[in-house]
Amino acid sequence: MLFFLFSCSRSEPRIPFGFIELVYYPGQIERFSFFILAEDDDGIENLSELRIYYDRFSLEWIISSNEWVYLHENNRHWIGSRSIAMTDNSILPRGQYRAVLINKAGEKTERVFTFDAPESPRFPYPVFSIDEGRYSIDSRYPENLFMIYNQEGDILRTVLLESLEGNIEDLRLPGNARNLALWAKDEYYKTSALTESLPLQRTGSGSR
């Protein structure tokens, strides 16, 4: 008599890497961009939920698979959110955050991340304007880029700016570009500021 033994392996998902970045929006409102590199032996589609905790204040954010932002880069799968915020738009606490990744079988893994940027913005909120085919920027951030949108509001690409003023046509924007927003970055503290977008053909306009 022959007996066949079958085993079903169970394995936890994995979080090899992750990052937190702070983005200031108009009014210096804070949002975390929180992403993890997610792995699961049964594929990324086997993942069901990402939970983010700030244990010191008993804060929790739950991001389900149909809500998270999914990025695919160099055969790696990133999942997360660009809109982690306090319910009253107050300052997000600094310190340790705990990410818990759960798959459909209920197996989970966790990893701790630390964000220690200053509680007050290091730089004033940037301002930029478009007037008669020229742009002008007032920003003290070390790095400044334009975020380029099409008519539907989709991001086409970003352009790193070498000067805080210049001609729009010198940027060689895509033909379907319709709006620009200024994205000012401080890589050292993983913080940035994103302004409201301005239409390219608007004259005498400004954004802050």
C-alpha positions in Angstrom: 0.0 0.0 0.0 1.3 3.4 -1.0 0.8 6.5 1.0 1.3 10.0 -0.5 1.9 12.8 1.9 1.1 16.3 0.8 2.3 19.4 2.7 1.0 22.9 2.3 3.6 25.4 3.1 2.6 28.6 4.7 4.9 31.6 4.7 4.6 35.1 6.0 4.8 38.1 3.7 8.0 40.2 3.9 8.9 43.9 4.2 12.6 44.1 3.0 12.5 47.9 2.9 10.3 51.0 3.2 10.3 54.7 3.6 8.4 57.6 5.0 8.4 61.1 3.4 6.6 64.2 4.6 4.8 66.4 2.1 3.5 69.9 3.0 0.4 71.0 1.1 -1.1 74.5 0.9 -1.5 75.9 4.4 1.4 73.7 5.5 -0.9 70.8 6.0 1.1 67.6 6.5 0.7 64.3 4.7 2.9 61.2 5.0 3.9 59.3 1.9 4.5 55.9 3.4 5.6 53.0 1.1 7.0 49.5 1.7 8.7 47.0 -0.6 6.2 44.1 -0.3 7.0 40.4 -1.0 4.9 37.3 -0.7 5.7 33.8 -2.0 2.2 33.5 -3.5 2.5 36.8 -5.3 1.6 40.4 -4.6 -2.0 39.7 -5.3 -2.1 37.5 -2.2 -1.6 40.6 0.0 -4.7 42.0 1.6 -4.0 44.8 4.0 -1.3 47.2 5.2 -1.7 48.6 8.7 0.4 51.5 10.1 0.6 52.1 13.8 2.0 54.9 15.9 2.0 53.0 19.2 2.9 55.8 21.5 -0.5 57.6 20.8 -2.4 54.5 19.8 -2.8 55.7 16.2 -3.8 53.4 13.4 -4.2 53.7 9.7 -5.6 50.7 7.7 -5.0 50.5 3.9 -6.7 47.7 2.1 -5.5 46.2 -1.2 -8.1 48.1 -3.2 -7.1 51.4 -1.6 -3.3 51.4 -1.6 -1.1 53.0 -4.3 0.8 50.3 -6.2 4.1 51.0 -7.9 6.1 48.5 -9.9 9.8 49.3 -10.5 12.7 47.0 -11.6 10.6 43.9 -10.8 9.9 45.2 -7.3 6.5 45.8 -5.9 5.8 48.9 -3.7 2.6 49.5 -1.9 1.5 52.3 0.3 -0.3 55.6 0.5 0.4 59.3 -0.2 -2.3 60.5 2.2 -1.5 59.4 5.7 -2.8 62.2 7.9 -4.3 63.1 11.3 -8.1 63.4 11.2 -7.9 67.1 12.2 -5.0 67.9 9.9 -2.7 68.5 12.9 1.0 67.8 12.9 1.9 64.1 12.4 3.9 62.8 15.3 7.6 62.1 14.8 9.3 59.0 15.9 8.7 55.3 15.4 5.9 53.9 13.1 5.1 50.2 12.8 4.0 48.8 9.4 2.1 45.5 9.5 1.6 43.6 6.2 -1.1 41.0 6.1 -1.9 38.4 3.4 -5.2 36.7 2.6 -4.4 33.7 4.8 -4.0 36.1 7.8 -0.3 35.7 8.0 1.5 38.9 8.8 4.9 40.5 9.3 5.9 43.9 10.6 8.7 46.3 10.5 9.5 49.5 12.3 10.3 52.8 10.6 11.5 56.1 12.1 10.8 59.6 10.9 12.6 62.3 12.8 12.2 65.5 10.7 11.7 68.8 12.6 8.1 69.4 13.7 8.2 72.9 12.2 8.9 73.4 8.5 12.6 74.2 7.8 11.7 76.5 4.9 8.8 78.8 4.1 6.1 77.4 1.9 7.2 77.9 -1.8 5.4 80.2 -4.2 5.5 80.1 -8.0 3.8 82.0 -10.8 3.3 81.8 -14.6 3.0 85.0 -16.5 3.2 85.5 -20.3 5.1 82.3 -20.9 7.6 82.7 -18.1 7.7 81.0 -14.7 9.0 82.6 -11.5 9.7 80.7 -8.2 10.3 81.8 -4.6 11.7 78.8 -2.8 14.4 78.1 -0.3 14.2 74.4 -0.7 17.5 72.8 -2.0 15.8 71.0 -4.9 12.9 72.3 -7.0 10.9 70.4 -9.7 7.8 70.9 -11.8 5.2 68.3 -11.7 3.6 68.1 -15.1 -0.1 67.1 -15.6 -2.3 66.5 -18.6 -5.9 67.6 -19.0 -7.2 64.7 -17.0 -4.9 65.5 -14.0 -2.5 62.6 -14.6 1.2 63.1 -13.9 3.1 63.0 -17.1 6.6 63.5 -15.6 8.7 65.8 -13.5 11.3 68.3 -14.6 14.2 69.3 -12.3 14.7 73.0 -12.4 18.1 74.5 -12.8 16.8 78.1 -12.4 14.1 79.7 -10.3 12.9 81.6 -13.3 12.8 81.1 -17.0 10.8 80.5 -20.1 8.2 77.7 -20.1 9.1 76.7 -23.7 12.7 76.0 -22.6 11.4 73.2 -20.4 10.4 71.2 -23.5 7.2 70.0 -22.0 5.1 67.3 -23.6 2.5 68.4 -26.1 -0.4 67.3 -23.9 0.9 69.2 -20.8 -1.8 71.4 -19.4 -0.8 72.2 -15.8 2.3 72.6 -13.6 2.7 72.3 -9.9 5.9 73.1 -8.0 7.4 70.2 -6.0 10.1 71.6 -3.6 12.2 68.9 -1.9 14.6 68.6 1.0 16.1 65.1 0.6 18.1 65.3 3.9 15.0 65.4 6.0 12.8 63.5 3.5 10.4 66.4 3.4 8.9 68.3 0.5 6.2 70.9 -0.4 3.7 70.5 -3.2 1.8 73.6 -4.5 -1.5 73.7 -6.2 -1.2 73.4 -10.0 -1.4 76.3 -12.5 -2.7 76.1 -16.1 0.1 76.7 -18.6 -1.8 79.4 -20.5 -2.9 81.4 -17.5 -1.6 84.9 -17.4 -0.6 86.8 -14.2 -1.3 83.7 -12.0 0.3 82.6 -8.8 0.2 79.6 -6.5 1.1 79.2 -2.9 
